């Protein structure tokens, strides 16, 4: 014996609307995921284009991460370690065109109470 499922037009429309709503939700989730990945993709493309070679990070500098600014320049969090004194400084936003000497000058001015001197 064969049974037939009969759906009225309202039920069919409701099912179609539900299917469309689910498809829209999936599309929105995919768009949100792509938007979240966009900065990382931009950073990776810029690093490859500029020829940077990276290794696995050995330390973590807070929650800051590298990024590419609107001019296409890379900014890095940097940890300066001074093994002779056991001290360290954190630069959260190091522009790729900055020299070490520029940052050392700023760090030296900010930490004038230290008992050691920078020799560059």
Order of alpha helices (4+ residues) and beta strands (2+ residues): alpha-beta-beta-beta-alpha
